[in-house]
Amino acid sequence: MKRALALLLTGVFSLSVLLTGCGNSDNGTNQTDASNTGSVADSAGETKAGDAGSEQTTVVFAYWGAESENNAIKNVIADFEANNPAIKIEAQWIQSDYLTKVQVQIAGDTAADVYLMSASDLPGFADNYIAQEADTANYLSENLIESLTIDGELKSKPFIVKPKVMAINKTLFEEKNIDIPSLTESMTVQEFEDLAVQFVKEESSPQIFGSEPLWLTNWIYAFNGSYYTSDGMASNLTSSETIAAANFAIRSKELGYVPNDTQKEGQSMMDWFLSGRIAMYTDFGPWNIPQMEEVEGFEWELLIFPGNGGAKEVNGLSITKTSRNKEAAQIFVDYLCESERAQSIIGGDKSAYGVPVNPNVVRDFESIYEGKNLAAFVNAAYNQTPSETQKRTNEINSIHDRISDETLVGSGELTPEEVFPSIAEAVTSIIQR
Amino acid sequence: MNIIQNLRELFLKIGVPESIVPVCTFALIIVLAVGVIYAILRLLLAIKKINSATKSFYLFVTPWILGFLIFTLGPMLYSLYISFHDWELVKAPTFSGFDNYSRMISDPLVRKSLSVTFTYTFIAVPLQVMLAFIIASLMNMKLEGIKIFRTIFYLPTLVQGVAQTVLFIWVFNPNVGIINSVLRIFGIEGPGWFSDPNWSLPAVIIMSLWTVGGSMIIYLAGFQDISVSLYEQASVDGARSVHKLFYITIPQMTPIIFFNMVTAMIGAFQTFTQGYLLGGGKNNSLLFYSYYLYENAFMWFKMGYASALAWLLFTIILIFTLLVFRSSSMWVYYETEMSGNRRKKNEKKNDK
């Protein structure tokens, strides 16, 4: 009897495990095939889901950003859902370690349907996204689409642009009787250096500087250099333009118009600018605009970045190959990227999320802060070079850290001419692996 | 066959809230696993292969065994498997044989990270052991209010990891940090600490001494355990404090020193937080091995290579732990048992 009971128990439990493993794998009710929703495209580029009788489809949208940017995204999602009642957007706001979490989600088969991707990070993930189509007429410039194209396929549709401009402390200019530079024309890099040196005031307490420490990437592009060759197959660090940019950054420390390594240790340069210690802040992005509300005691303005401009970050929306709701996801992506209404909501938001990619609504971005030259951002969005991309960006960046560690650009003691060739060789070997 | 996916869909179908479906799935799998094991044990008991006590033993220890298999041994074996593959996490792994292991030999950053880790371990661990011992011996004094001082020395232990590192970034700030500010009072211009590649590792070593309070408590308990009669007898024989320290206190404390040394050494080899928060330091001066492993896995998408690095770290820690255990017979004294060598020597003497 006991033996029979024991055998029965063993059999029941083993069978239950087998049955759960071998059961069918129909989808649950929450994520139905997107083809059930149907969609209608209207002449303004808006698409609407099918009638209220269809089951609601959920599209999971993952993105990063500060809290103000999250609020801007939520506003545009709310507008989309109001116009597309058959599609519900589940927002996944990832506040930190975004790329790591995207990696883990994809590897763990829990990927979102739509991901916000930066052009510089896209190559590492491109194989997981479907190819999309975009009409260049709907975007500020063709290079936005090119920056998100991998191996001839558009793997992420341009959504927002985050270029760099230069913020200046007008009060310091007036104290020095220096004319405010042109708001519509960029100064040359030499003019920038000549200006910056005039603001150095060692005897003042706290000390005033012409600029924050120069971020090499911006100045490489300002000098018309690049990190990689035009075909992207090798490092371009040894080009004369790139080395000239590095020497320009070294000279900024020698001339004393930027804080040295000891002075800047543990300090926020943006805080220094906001407190009036820096005359020209060159690494100024749209996300810094809300911080300008904290400015007290001086007037500020925005100028176009010197030379050929800094680097602009292009962000796009990608749809995963594993998405079960590709059609609904595409409707959502098309709405966010090409609808003037959506671009106006996101681009005109007080969080200054970024410059909209739709040329018809850039005025909404410019009007965020009346009286300030936000047109400088729009100019940069049109003309600046998108940040270059490589498949192994993070690994290559760790090699590029040698620029700061070993050369006078950072805390090292060697010249760029001595170190850049070996760095270029290491980077090229990674690219061509 | 995808058991987990099917169970999740089953729970969703019967109306379980989506937020608790993972918990329910996991719980059901555990219940089923325990049920299968119970049924097998009942069967073995019924056919008299095991007795009732054995059945009860395995039943009670099953949850631990399941946890060990699922959360420890299973992932370890999978990482060993992955170490022989190229895996970028977002794509399927491809077999690469011993490529990852041979790459470690020629990777300069592996040598650099091992150098940083070994330097930190073999300087910080002895310093931590000695400092904790010295502080504990002071805290063992019979003075009024000594308990307050014991609390004060223990409190820093509560601030570890990220909070400790962020705090010490400010303590070691070359401009406004307290260390350099105090040095300036004496006319000494302090180093750059974390901004100077020659001083960043010494700064981390100094930082590690902040949390010796945990070891101090263990030493303190050990001091209480030393028989007072030993000190009394030594006093009668004319021993001074120094003699008592070296011939009574330290030998009696060697088991605790041994324990603290082993745990501190294992922890030091796995140092990660400081390297991570300081970005590997200037010129990779704080490129700890665990941090380099993390970079390969989660920043550079080289999961196969990172798995190989993990097994190298495991091997290194295992070797050094075994070395310390092996050496313990020469210097660790157990009051209640004699060490193997001493016992054998005495047995040989008795045989003669």
Contacts between the chains, C-beta under 8 A, distances in Angstrom:
chain1	res1	chain2	res2	distance
A	2	B	42	7.8
A	2	B	45	7.9
A	2	B	46	4.7
A	3	B	43	7.4
A	3	B	46	4.1
A	3	B	47	6.5
A	5	B	42	7.3
A	5	B	46	7.7
A	6	B	39	6.6
A	6	B	42	3.9
A	6	B	43	4.1
A	6	B	45	7.2
A	6	B	46	4.3
A	7	B	43	6.2
A	7	B	46	7.9
A	9	B	35	7.6
A	9	B	38	7.2
A	9	B	39	3.9
A	9	B	42	6.0
A	9	B	43	7.9
A	10	B	36	7.2
A	10	B	39	3.8
A	10	B	40	6.0
A	10	B	42	7.5
A	10	B	43	5.4
A	11	B	39	7.9
A	12	B	39	7.6
A	13	B	32	6.2
A	13	B	35	4.3
A	13	B	36	4.5
A	13	B	38	8.0
A	13	B	39	5.2
A	14	B	36	6.0
A	14	B	39	7.7
A	16	B	32	6.3
A	17	B	3	7.2
A	17	B	32	5.4
A	17	B	36	6.8
A	20	B	3	5.4
A	20	B	6	5.5
A	20	B	7	5.5
A	20	B	10	7.1
A	20	B	32	8.0
A	21	B	1	4.4
A	21	B	2	7.3
A	21	B	3	4.1
A	21	B	6	6.7
A	22	B	1	5.7
A	23	B	6	4.5
A	23	B	10	7.3
A	24	B	6	8.0
A	25	B	2	6.7
A	25	B	5	6.4
A	25	B	6	6.3
A	25	B	9	7.1
A	26	B	9	7.3
A	27	B	9	7.7
A	28	B	9	5.2
A	28	B	12	4.5
A	28	B	13	6.7
A	29	B	12	7.4
A	29	B	13	7.8
A	30	B	12	7.0
A	30	B	18	7.5
A	100	B	298	4.8
A	100	B	299	7.7
A	103	B	89	4.9
A	103	B	90	5.9
A	103	B	298	7.1
A	103	B	301	6.7
A	104	B	89	7.5
A	106	B	89	7.3
A	106	B	90	4.7
A	107	B	89	4.6
A	107	B	90	6.3
A	124	B	88	7.8
A	124	B	90	7.3
A	124	B	301	6.2
A	125	B	90	6.1
A	127	B	90	7.0
A	127	B	91	6.4
A	128	B	90	5.5
A	261	B	192	7.3
A	261	B	195	5.6
A	262	B	174	5.1
A	262	B	175	6.5
A	262	B	192	6.1
A	262	B	195	6.6
A	263	B	175	6.7
A	265	B	173	6.0
A	265	B	174	5.5
A	265	B	175	6.2
A	265	B	192	7.2
A	265	B	194	7.6
A	265	B	195	4.8
A	266	B	169	6.4
A	266	B	170	6.7
A	266	B	173	4.6
A	266	B	175	7.2
A	266	B	176	7.4
A	267	B	175	7.7
A	392	B	300	6.6
A	392	B	301	7.8
A	394	B	295	7.9
A	394	B	299	4.4
A	394	B	300	5.3
A	394	B	301	7.8
A	395	B	299	7.6
A	395	B	300	4.1
A	395	B	302	7.8
A	398	B	295	6.8
A	398	B	299	7.8
A	398	B	300	7.6
A	401	B	280	7.9
A	404	B	282	7.8
A	405	B	197	7.3
A	405	B	282	5.8
A	405	B	283	3.9
A	405	B	284	7.2
A	406	B	283	6.9
A	410	B	282	7.8
A	411	B	195	6.7
A	411	B	196	7.6
A	411	B	197	7.3
A	411	B	282	5.3
A	411	B	283	7.5
A	412	B	283	7.3
